Amino acid sequence: MTTPPLAPPDDDWRECPHCGLFSRLPHIQPGMVAECPRCDQTLWRMRRATLNFPLACSLAAGLFYLFALIAPMLEVDAYGRFSLARIETGPLRLVEAGWGLVGALVFAVTLVLPGLKLAITLTTLLGLKFHLPKRWLRGIFRYYAPITPWAMIDVYLLGFLVAYTRLAGMFSVRLDTALYALIGLMLAMAAADAGLDQEIVWRALDQPDKTAPSAQAGGLISCDACGQVSNGETGDLCRRCDAPLFTRKPASISRAWAYTIAAACLYIPANLYPFMDLTSLAHTQSYTIMGGIVELADVGLWPLAALVLFASIAIPLLKLLGMGYMLLATQFCSGHMLQGRTKAYRIIDFIGRWSMIDVFMVSILIALVHFGQFANVRANVGAICFAAVVVLTMFAVNAFDPRLMWDNDQEPEA
C-alpha cells in the first residue's frame, strides 16, 4: 500500500482514487488541471465558471425535465390506427408484458435518477446561495457522483435514434414536444456537469470550525465520497461529509468477481436468444442482437449498425475480458503494466453505460408498435439477459478498487 505522508493532512492533500498515491494539490488557477504524478488521474480540474453557471443550467434542465414528463414524445400512424407514446410508456408496457425488472430499470435510469440528480444539484447550489444548513447539504451532495453514471438521458436518445430508423421505415412517425425537451435536458445537464466544480462545492460546504487532524488520531484515510483526507481508521466517519471511511473498498475482489462471472454467464444467452419479436401483417419474426445489426446494415444504415455492434457486442465483451484480466493480475500480485491496466479501468468505467442502447430501443418500439396482428413488438428473453449483463458489469467496475493493483507494486516495509 502507498506510504502516506508523515505530516497531518490538510485540505490540499488527496489520495489518488486509481493508484492510492497521497499527494498535495498544487495551487492552480481556473482552467488548470491537477493530475496524479504516478498514474495521471485527474485529481482536480478547476472550472472557470462560478457556481452560478451550473445553477442556471440545472434550472433550465429542470424545466426541460418537467416538459419531458407531461408532453407526448412520439406519434405513429399505421394501418388506419394511431399510437402515442410518452417517456414512461415503454417501461410501463414492459411491466405489463411481464418484463418488470427491465421496465423498472428503464424507468429508473431515464426518469427517476436523472430527476434525483437534478434535485441534488439544485438543492445543493440553491442551499449554498440561501445559506441552508451545510450539514444537510453535505449529506445530500455526497450522492451526486454515484448517481451520475446511472442518469442515462444521453444513452436513451441514442437508443431513440436506432428505434426511429426502424419505425420510419415501416410507419408514419411524428416527433413531439417531449423529444425536444429530452434533447434540451441532455444539453443542459451536460453543460451543468461541465461547469460544476465538485471540489469547489465541497470546500464551500466544509465546516469552518472543524477540528484539524492530529498525527496521533490514526493513519491517513481518504473519503470515497468527497475526497477529504483525514486521520482515522476503517469504519470512522469522514470529518467533512460523514460518509463511512475505508482504506480500500470492502470485499472488492470477491464482489467484483461475483458480478463479472454472473455477467459472463448471461452474456451468451443475451446474444443467442431473441431480443425482440416483431409482428407485421400476422407474420412474426424474432431478432437477436446480431440480427438487428445485420438488418440495419442491409438497409444501408452502416453507421448505426456499427454503433450498435460496438455498444451491444464489443463493449460488454471487452468489459468482461478487461475485468477478468485486472482481477487475475491483482490476485496474483502482478506489478506489470500498471499504467496500462489503470487506463483500461478508466475506459471500461466510462464506456459501460453506453451498452444500454438496445434496451432503450426495445422500450421505445414496445411503447409505439402495438397494433395487434397488423404490427406488434414484444420483448424476449434476450432483452432481460442483456440488461442484466449491462447492470452487472457496471456493478463489477464499481466494486473493483483499482488501488489494489498498485498495492502489489509497493516494496514491503522493513
PASE-439463 format. One record per residue (C-alpha): z, x, y. Coordinates in nm, 2 decimals. Example, Ala and Ser with C-alpha at 12.3 -4.5 7.8 and 13.67 -1.06 7.14 Angstrom:
<site z="0.78" x="1.23" y="-0.45"/>
<site z="0.71" x="1.37" y="-0.11"/>
//
This chain:
<site z="0.00" x="0.00" y="0.00"/>
<site z="-0.07" x="0.12" y="0.35"/>
<site z="0.22" x="0.31" y="0.51"/>
<site z="0.33" x="0.11" y="0.82"/>
<site z="0.43" x="0.29" y="1.15"/>
<site z="0.78" x="0.41" y="1.17"/>
<site z="0.84" x="0.27" y="1.52"/>
<site z="0.93" x="-0.10" y="1.56"/>
<site z="0.63" x="-0.32" y="1.62"/>
<site z="0.54" x="-0.49" y="1.95"/>
<site z="0.27" x="-0.74" y="2.03"/>
<site z="0.00" x="-0.48" y="2.02"/>
<site z="0.05" x="-0.39" y="1.65"/>
<site z="-0.18" x="-0.56" y="1.40"/>
<site z="-0.23" x="-0.53" y="1.02"/>
<site z="-0.59" x="-0.55" y="0.92"/>
<site z="-0.63" x="-0.86" y="0.71"/>
<site z="-0.90" x="-0.69" y="0.49"/>
<site z="-0.76" x="-0.34" y="0.43"/>
<site z="-0.39" x="-0.36" y="0.52"/>
<site z="-0.40" x="-0.08" y="0.78"/>
<site z="-0.14" x="-0.11" y="1.06"/>
<site z="-0.28" x="-0.01" y="1.39"/>
<site z="-0.22" x="-0.06" y="1.76"/>
<site z="-0.46" x="-0.28" y="1.95"/>
<site z="-0.62" x="-0.08" y="2.24"/>
<site z="-0.62" x="-0.21" y="2.60"/>
<site z="-0.95" x="-0.38" y="2.61"/>
<site z="-1.14" x="-0.58" y="2.87"/>
<site z="-1.31" x="-0.92" y="2.83"/>
<site z="-1.63" x="-0.89" y="2.63"/>
<site z="-1.50" x="-0.58" y="2.43"/>
<site z="-1.41" x="-0.58" y="2.06"/>
<site z="-1.12" x="-0.40" y="1.88"/>
<site z="-1.20" x="-0.31" y="1.53"/>
<site z="-1.00" x="-0.17" y="1.24"/>
<site z="-1.06" x="0.21" y="1.23"/>
<site z="-1.08" x="0.21" y="0.85"/>
<site z="-1.29" x="-0.09" y="0.74"/>
<site z="-1.44" x="-0.21" y="1.07"/>
<site z="-1.30" x="-0.56" y="1.05"/>
<site z="-1.27" x="-0.72" y="1.39"/>
<site z="-0.91" x="-0.74" y="1.50"/>
<site z="-0.97" x="-0.89" y="1.84"/>
<site z="-1.29" x="-1.00" y="2.02"/>
<site z="-1.17" x="-1.06" y="2.37"/>
<site z="-1.36" x="-1.35" y="2.52"/>
<site z="-1.50" x="-1.35" y="2.87"/>
<site z="-1.43" x="-1.72" y="2.92"/>
<site z="-1.09" x="-1.87" y="3.02"/>
<site z="-0.93" x="-2.14" y="2.81"/>
<site z="-1.08" x="-2.40" y="3.04"/>
<site z="-1.43" x="-2.34" y="2.88"/>
<site z="-1.33" x="-2.42" y="2.52"/>
<site z="-1.12" x="-2.71" y="2.65"/>
<site z="-1.42" x="-2.86" y="2.83"/>
<site z="-1.64" x="-2.81" y="2.52"/>
<site z="-1.38" x="-2.97" y="2.30"/>
<site z="-1.35" x="-3.27" y="2.53"/>
<site z="-1.73" x="-3.31" y="2.51"/>
<site z="-1.71" x="-3.27" y="2.13"/>
<site z="-1.45" x="-3.54" y="2.12"/>
<site z="-1.69" x="-3.79" y="2.30"/>
<site z="-1.97" x="-3.70" y="2.06"/>
<site z="-1.73" x="-3.74" y="1.77"/>
<site z="-1.65" x="-4.10" y="1.88"/>
<site z="-2.02" x="-4.19" y="1.92"/>
<site z="-2.09" x="-4.05" y="1.57"/>
<site z="-1.81" x="-4.27" y="1.43"/>
<site z="-1.92" x="-4.60" y="1.58"/>
<site z="-2.30" x="-4.57" y="1.60"/>
<site z="-2.56" x="-4.60" y="1.32"/>
<site z="-2.73" x="-4.28" y="1.21"/>
<site z="-3.05" x="-4.37" y="1.02"/>
<site z="-3.26" x="-4.68" y="0.95"/>
<site z="-3.51" x="-4.72" y="0.67"/>
<site z="-3.78" x="-4.99" y="0.62"/>
<site z="-3.92" x="-5.02" y="0.27"/>
<site z="-4.09" x="-5.30" y="0.07"/>
<site z="-4.00" x="-5.55" y="0.34"/>
<site z="-3.64" x="-5.46" y="0.33"/>
<site z="-3.41" x="-5.29" y="0.58"/>
<site z="-3.13" x="-5.04" y="0.53"/>
<site z="-2.90" x="-4.89" y="0.79"/>
<site z="-2.65" x="-4.60" y="0.74"/>
<site z="-2.36" x="-4.47" y="0.93"/>
<site z="-2.20" x="-4.13" y="0.87"/>
<site z="-1.93" x="-4.29" y="0.64"/>
<site z="-2.18" x="-4.49" y="0.44"/>
<site z="-2.28" x="-4.22" y="0.20"/>
<site z="-1.92" x="-4.13" y="0.10"/>
<site z="-1.83" x="-4.50" y="0.06"/>
<site z="-2.13" x="-4.56" y="-0.17"/>
<site z="-2.04" x="-4.26" y="-0.38"/>
<site z="-1.69" x="-4.40" y="-0.43"/>
<site z="-1.84" x="-4.74" y="-0.52"/>
<site z="-2.07" x="-4.58" y="-0.77"/>
<site z="-1.77" x="-4.42" y="-0.95"/>
<site z="-1.80" x="-4.07" y="-0.80"/>
<site z="-1.48" x="-4.10" y="-0.60"/>
<site z="-1.40" x="-3.72" y="-0.59"/>
<site z="-1.74" x="-3.63" y="-0.44"/>
<site z="-1.72" x="-3.92" y="-0.20"/>
<site z="-1.37" x="-3.81" y="-0.09"/>
<site z="-1.49" x="-3.45" y="-0.04"/>
<site z="-1.79" x="-3.55" y="0.17"/>
<site z="-1.57" x="-3.79" y="0.38"/>
<site z="-1.31" x="-3.52" y="0.43"/>
<site z="-1.55" x="-3.23" y="0.54"/>
<site z="-1.77" x="-3.45" y="0.76"/>
<site z="-1.52" x="-3.69" y="0.92"/>
<site z="-1.16" x="-3.61" y="0.87"/>
<site z="-1.14" x="-3.23" y="0.90"/>
<site z="-1.38" x="-3.20" y="1.20"/>
<site z="-1.17" x="-3.46" y="1.38"/>
<site z="-0.85" x="-3.29" y="1.28"/>
<site z="-0.98" x="-2.95" y="1.41"/>
<site z="-1.08" x="-3.12" y="1.74"/>
<site z="-0.73" x="-3.28" y="1.76"/>
<site z="-0.56" x="-2.94" y="1.70"/>
<site z="-0.78" x="-2.77" y="1.96"/>
<site z="-0.74" x="-3.04" y="2.23"/>
<site z="-0.36" x="-3.08" y="2.16"/>
<site z="-0.30" x="-2.70" y="2.19"/>
<site z="-0.51" x="-2.64" y="2.50"/>
<site z="-0.40" x="-2.96" y="2.68"/>
<site z="-0.04" x="-2.88" y="2.58"/>
<site z="-0.07" x="-2.54" y="2.74"/>
<site z="-0.22" x="-2.69" y="3.05"/>
<site z="0.05" x="-2.95" y="3.09"/>
<site z="0.34" x="-2.73" y="2.97"/>
<site z="0.43" x="-2.92" y="2.65"/>
<site z="0.70" x="-2.76" y="2.43"/>
<site z="0.54" x="-2.44" y="2.28"/>
<site z="0.73" x="-2.47" y="1.96"/>
<site z="0.54" x="-2.78" y="1.87"/>
<site z="0.21" x="-2.63" y="1.98"/>
<site z="0.26" x="-2.32" y="1.77"/>
<site z="0.33" x="-2.53" y="1.47"/>
<site z="0.00" x="-2.72" y="1.53"/>
<site z="-0.23" x="-2.43" y="1.62"/>
<site z="-0.15" x="-2.23" y="1.31"/>
<site z="-0.37" x="-2.47" y="1.11"/>
<site z="-0.67" x="-2.42" y="1.33"/>
<site z="-0.81" x="-2.11" y="1.14"/>
<site z="-0.76" x="-2.25" y="0.78"/>
<site z="-0.93" x="-2.58" y="0.87"/>
<site z="-1.23" x="-2.43" y="1.05"/>
<site z="-1.44" x="-2.34" y="0.73"/>
<site z="-1.39" x="-2.69" y="0.60"/>
<site z="-1.53" x="-2.87" y="0.91"/>
<site z="-1.89" x="-2.88" y="0.79"/>
<site z="-2.09" x="-3.07" y="1.06"/>
<site z="-2.34" x="-2.79" y="1.08"/>
<site z="-2.39" x="-2.78" y="0.70"/>
<site z="-2.42" x="-3.16" y="0.69"/>
<site z="-2.70" x="-3.15" y="0.94"/>
<site z="-2.89" x="-2.91" y="0.72"/>
<site z="-2.84" x="-3.14" y="0.43"/>
<site z="-2.97" x="-3.42" y="0.65"/>
<site z="-3.28" x="-3.22" y="0.72"/>
<site z="-3.35" x="-3.19" y="0.35"/>
<site z="-3.28" x="-3.56" y="0.29"/>
<site z="-3.50" x="-3.66" y="0.59"/>
<site z="-3.80" x="-3.47" y="0.45"/>
<site z="-3.77" x="-3.67" y="0.12"/>
<site z="-3.72" x="-4.00" y="0.30"/>
<site z="-4.00" x="-3.96" y="0.54"/>
<site z="-4.25" x="-3.91" y="0.26"/>
<site z="-4.16" x="-4.24" y="0.10"/>
<site z="-4.04" x="-4.48" y="0.37"/>
<site z="-4.05" x="-4.56" y="0.74"/>
<site z="-3.74" x="-4.38" y="0.88"/>
<site z="-3.59" x="-4.42" y="1.23"/>
<site z="-3.33" x="-4.18" y="1.37"/>
<site z="-3.05" x="-4.35" y="1.55"/>
<site z="-2.77" x="-4.27" y="1.80"/>
<site z="-2.51" x="-4.11" y="1.56"/>
<site z="-2.75" x="-3.84" y="1.45"/>
<site z="-2.80" x="-3.72" y="1.81"/>
<site z="-2.42" x="-3.74" y="1.86"/>
<site z="-2.37" x="-3.52" y="1.55"/>
<site z="-2.61" x="-3.26" y="1.69"/>
<site z="-2.42" x="-3.27" y="2.02"/>
<site z="-2.09" x="-3.25" y="1.82"/>
<site z="-2.21" x="-2.94" y="1.63"/>
<site z="-2.33" x="-2.76" y="1.95"/>
<site z="-2.01" x="-2.85" y="2.14"/>
<site z="-1.78" x="-2.74" y="1.86"/>
<site z="-1.98" x="-2.41" y="1.82"/>
<site z="-1.95" x="-2.34" y="2.19"/>
<site z="-1.58" x="-2.42" y="2.18"/>
<site z="-1.53" x="-2.18" y="1.88"/>
<site z="-1.74" x="-1.91" y="2.06"/>
<site z="-1.53" x="-1.94" y="2.37"/>
<site z="-1.18" x="-1.98" y="2.22"/>
<site z="-0.99" x="-1.66" y="2.21"/>
<site z="-0.72" x="-1.72" y="1.94"/>
<site z="-0.53" x="-1.40" y="2.04"/>
<site z="-0.50" x="-1.52" y="2.40"/>
<site z="-0.39" x="-1.86" y="2.28"/>
<site z="-0.12" x="-1.71" y="2.06"/>
<site z="0.00" x="-1.49" y="2.34"/>
<site z="0.02" x="-1.79" y="2.57"/>
<site z="0.22" x="-1.97" y="2.30"/>
<site z="0.46" x="-1.68" y="2.24"/>
<site z="0.83" x="-1.70" y="2.31"/>
<site z="0.91" x="-1.51" y="2.63"/>
<site z="1.27" x="-1.46" y="2.52"/>
<site z="1.22" x="-1.37" y="2.16"/>
<site z="1.43" x="-1.10" y="2.01"/>
<site z="1.24" x="-0.78" y="1.96"/>
<site z="1.24" x="-0.65" y="1.60"/>
<site z="1.46" x="-0.36" y="1.51"/>
<site z="1.40" x="-0.07" y="1.27"/>
<site z="1.69" x="-0.20" y="1.06"/>
<site z="1.56" x="-0.55" y="1.02"/>
<site z="1.34" x="-0.47" y="0.72"/>
<site z="1.00" x="-0.34" y="0.65"/>
<site z="0.69" x="-0.44" y="0.86"/>
<site z="0.51" x="-0.75" y="0.76"/>
<site z="0.23" x="-0.94" y="0.93"/>
<site z="0.18" x="-1.32" y="0.96"/>
<site z="-0.14" x="-1.45" y="0.80"/>
<site z="-0.14" x="-1.75" y="1.04"/>
<site z="-0.10" x="-1.58" y="1.38"/>
<site z="-0.13" x="-1.21" y="1.31"/>
<site z="0.21" x="-1.12" y="1.46"/>
<site z="0.37" x="-0.81" y="1.31"/>
<site z="0.74" x="-0.84" y="1.25"/>
<site z="1.03" x="-0.66" y="1.07"/>
<site z="1.12" x="-0.87" y="0.77"/>
<site z="1.07" x="-0.94" y="0.40"/>
<site z="0.87" x="-1.18" y="0.19"/>
<site z="1.00" x="-1.53" y="0.24"/>
<site z="1.11" x="-1.48" y="0.60"/>
<site z="0.96" x="-1.69" y="0.88"/>
<site z="0.73" x="-1.55" y="1.14"/>
<site z="0.91" x="-1.49" y="1.47"/>
<site z="0.62" x="-1.64" y="1.66"/>
<site z="0.48" x="-1.94" y="1.47"/>
<site z="0.75" x="-2.00" y="1.20"/>
<site z="0.49" x="-1.96" y="0.91"/>
<site z="0.63" x="-1.81" y="0.59"/>
<site z="0.56" x="-1.43" y="0.56"/>
<site z="0.41" x="-1.25" y="0.26"/>
<site z="0.32" x="-0.88" y="0.23"/>
<site z="0.03" x="-1.00" y="0.01"/>
<site z="-0.09" x="-1.34" y="-0.09"/>
<site z="0.13" x="-1.48" y="-0.37"/>
<site z="-0.03" x="-1.45" y="-0.72"/>
<site z="-0.35" x="-1.36" y="-0.56"/>
<site z="-0.53" x="-1.21" y="-0.86"/>
<site z="-0.43" x="-1.48" y="-1.11"/>
<site z="-0.51" x="-1.77" y="-0.87"/>
<site z="-0.85" x="-1.61" y="-0.78"/>
<site z="-0.94" x="-1.56" y="-1.15"/>
<site z="-0.84" x="-1.92" y="-1.23"/>
<site z="-1.07" x="-2.06" y="-0.96"/>
<site z="-1.35" x="-1.82" y="-1.04"/>
<site z="-1.35" x="-1.89" y="-1.41"/>
<site z="-1.33" x="-2.27" y="-1.35"/>
<site z="-1.63" x="-2.24" y="-1.11"/>
<site z="-1.83" x="-2.03" y="-1.36"/>
<site z="-1.77" x="-2.29" y="-1.63"/>
<site z="-1.90" x="-2.57" y="-1.41"/>
<site z="-2.20" x="-2.37" y="-1.27"/>
<site z="-2.40" x="-2.41" y="-1.59"/>
<site z="-2.37" x="-2.79" y="-1.62"/>
<site z="-2.42" x="-2.82" y="-1.24"/>
<site z="-2.77" x="-2.67" y="-1.29"/>
<site z="-2.86" x="-2.82" y="-1.63"/>
<site z="-2.75" x="-3.18" y="-1.58"/>
<site z="-2.94" x="-3.41" y="-1.34"/>
<site z="-2.82" x="-3.40" y="-0.98"/>
<site z="-2.95" x="-3.75" y="-0.89"/>
<site z="-3.16" x="-4.03" y="-1.03"/>
<site z="-3.45" x="-4.17" y="-0.82"/>
<site z="-3.59" x="-4.51" y="-0.90"/>
<site z="-3.92" x="-4.60" y="-0.75"/>
<site z="-4.11" x="-4.93" y="-0.84"/>
<site z="-3.90" x="-4.97" y="-1.16"/>
<site z="-3.96" x="-4.61" y="-1.27"/>
<site z="-3.66" x="-4.38" y="-1.28"/>
<site z="-3.68" x="-4.00" y="-1.26"/>
<site z="-3.39" x="-3.76" y="-1.29"/>
<site z="-3.38" x="-3.45" y="-1.07"/>
<site z="-3.19" x="-3.13" y="-1.14"/>
<site z="-3.12" x="-2.89" y="-0.85"/>
<site z="-3.42" x="-2.67" y="-0.96"/>
<site z="-3.63" x="-2.98" y="-1.00"/>
<site z="-3.57" x="-3.08" y="-0.64"/>
<site z="-3.66" x="-2.73" y="-0.52"/>
<site z="-3.99" x="-2.75" y="-0.72"/>
<site z="-4.07" x="-3.09" y="-0.56"/>
<site z="-4.01" x="-2.95" y="-0.21"/>
<site z="-4.24" x="-2.66" y="-0.29"/>
<site z="-4.51" x="-2.89" y="-0.44"/>
<site z="-4.54" x="-3.09" y="-0.12"/>
<site z="-4.58" x="-2.77" y="0.09"/>
<site z="-4.22" x="-2.75" y="0.23"/>
<site z="-4.17" x="-2.39" y="0.13"/>
<site z="-3.91" x="-2.31" y="0.40"/>
<site z="-3.69" x="-2.59" y="0.29"/>
<site z="-3.74" x="-2.51" y="-0.08"/>
<site z="-3.64" x="-2.15" y="-0.01"/>
<site z="-3.34" x="-2.27" y="0.19"/>
<site z="-3.22" x="-2.50" y="-0.10"/>
<site z="-3.29" x="-2.23" y="-0.36"/>
<site z="-3.08" x="-1.98" y="-0.17"/>
<site z="-2.80" x="-2.22" y="-0.08"/>
<site z="-2.77" x="-2.40" y="-0.41"/>
<site z="-2.87" x="-2.15" y="-0.67"/>
<site z="-2.84" x="-1.79" y="-0.53"/>
<site z="-2.52" x="-1.83" y="-0.32"/>
<site z="-2.29" x="-1.98" y="-0.59"/>
<site z="-2.42" x="-1.72" y="-0.84"/>
<site z="-2.37" x="-1.43" y="-0.60"/>
<site z="-2.02" x="-1.56" y="-0.52"/>
<site z="-1.92" x="-1.58" y="-0.88"/>
<site z="-2.06" x="-1.23" y="-0.96"/>
<site z="-1.91" x="-1.08" y="-0.65"/>
<site z="-1.57" x="-1.23" y="-0.71"/>
<site z="-1.57" x="-1.12" y="-1.07"/>
<site z="-1.66" x="-0.76" y="-0.97"/>
<site z="-1.39" x="-0.74" y="-0.70"/>
<site z="-1.12" x="-0.89" y="-0.93"/>
<site z="-1.21" x="-0.65" y="-1.21"/>
<site z="-1.22" x="-0.35" y="-0.98"/>
<site z="-0.89" x="-0.44" y="-0.83"/>
<site z="-0.72" x="-0.49" y="-1.16"/>
<site z="-0.85" x="-0.16" y="-1.29"/>
<site z="-0.72" x="0.01" y="-0.97"/>
<site z="-1.06" x="0.13" y="-0.87"/>
<site z="-1.09" x="0.30" y="-0.54"/>
<site z="-1.47" x="0.33" y="-0.54"/>
<site z="-1.69" x="0.17" y="-0.28"/>
<site z="-1.41" x="0.01" y="-0.09"/>
<site z="-1.62" x="-0.02" y="0.23"/>
<site z="-1.90" x="-0.19" y="0.03"/>
<site z="-1.66" x="-0.43" y="-0.15"/>
<site z="-1.49" x="-0.52" y="0.17"/>
<site z="-1.82" x="-0.61" y="0.33"/>
<site z="-1.92" x="-0.81" y="0.02"/>
<site z="-1.60" x="-1.00" y="0.06"/>
<site z="-1.68" x="-1.09" y="0.42"/>
<site z="-2.03" x="-1.20" y="0.33"/>
<site z="-1.90" x="-1.41" y="0.04"/>
<site z="-1.64" x="-1.57" y="0.26"/>
<site z="-1.90" x="-1.65" y="0.53"/>
<site z="-2.17" x="-1.80" y="0.32"/>
<site z="-1.98" x="-2.01" y="0.07"/>
<site z="-1.97" x="-2.33" y="0.27"/>
<site z="-2.35" x="-2.35" y="0.30"/>
<site z="-2.39" x="-2.44" y="-0.06"/>
<site z="-2.28" x="-2.80" y="0.03"/>
<site z="-2.63" x="-2.88" y="0.15"/>
<site z="-2.74" x="-3.05" y="-0.17"/>
<site z="-2.42" x="-3.26" y="-0.19"/>
<site z="-2.47" x="-3.38" y="0.16"/>
<site z="-2.84" x="-3.46" y="0.09"/>
<site z="-2.74" x="-3.68" y="-0.20"/>
<site z="-2.48" x="-3.87" y="0.00"/>
<site z="-2.74" x="-3.94" y="0.27"/>
<site z="-3.00" x="-4.06" y="0.02"/>
<site z="-2.75" x="-4.28" y="-0.16"/>
<site z="-2.65" x="-4.43" y="0.18"/>
<site z="-3.01" x="-4.54" y="0.26"/>
<site z="-3.21" x="-4.59" y="-0.06"/>
<site z="-3.06" x="-4.89" y="-0.23"/>
<site z="-3.35" x="-5.14" y="-0.27"/>
<site z="-3.29" x="-5.24" y="-0.64"/>
<site z="-3.58" x="-5.18" y="-0.87"/>
<site z="-3.81" x="-5.11" y="-0.58"/>
<site z="-3.63" x="-4.79" y="-0.48"/>
<site z="-3.28" x="-4.66" y="-0.55"/>
<site z="-3.09" x="-4.33" y="-0.56"/>
<site z="-2.79" x="-4.27" y="-0.77"/>
<site z="-2.57" x="-3.95" y="-0.81"/>
<site z="-2.55" x="-3.80" y="-1.15"/>
<site z="-2.30" x="-3.57" y="-1.33"/>
<site z="-2.47" x="-3.25" y="-1.19"/>
<site z="-2.36" x="-3.36" y="-0.84"/>
<site z="-1.99" x="-3.36" y="-0.92"/>
<site z="-2.01" x="-3.04" y="-1.11"/>
<site z="-2.19" x="-2.87" y="-0.83"/>
<site z="-1.95" x="-3.00" y="-0.57"/>
<site z="-1.66" x="-2.86" y="-0.78"/>
<site z="-1.84" x="-2.52" y="-0.80"/>
<site z="-1.86" x="-2.50" y="-0.42"/>
<site z="-1.50" x="-2.60" y="-0.36"/>
<site z="-1.36" x="-2.38" y="-0.64"/>
<site z="-1.55" x="-2.07" y="-0.52"/>
<site z="-1.41" x="-2.13" y="-0.17"/>
<site z="-1.06" x="-2.16" y="-0.31"/>
<site z="-1.12" x="-1.84" y="-0.50"/>
<site z="-1.22" x="-1.64" y="-0.19"/>
<site z="-0.93" x="-1.78" y="0.00"/>
<site z="-0.68" x="-1.70" y="-0.28"/>
<site z="-0.80" x="-1.34" y="-0.32"/>
<site z="-0.63" x="-1.08" y="-0.09"/>
<site z="-0.88" x="-0.80" y="-0.01"/>
<site z="-0.59" x="-0.57" y="0.09"/>
<site z="-0.52" x="-0.53" y="-0.28"/>
<site z="-0.84" x="-0.34" y="-0.32"/>
<site z="-0.73" x="-0.08" y="-0.06"/>
<site z="-0.38" x="-0.06" y="-0.20"/>
<site z="-0.53" x="0.11" y="-0.50"/>
<site z="-0.67" x="0.39" y="-0.27"/>
<site z="-0.33" x="0.50" y="-0.15"/>
<site z="-0.15" x="0.81" y="-0.25"/>
<site z="0.17" x="0.75" y="-0.44"/>
<site z="0.49" x="0.81" y="-0.24"/>
<site z="0.69" x="1.12" y="-0.32"/>
//
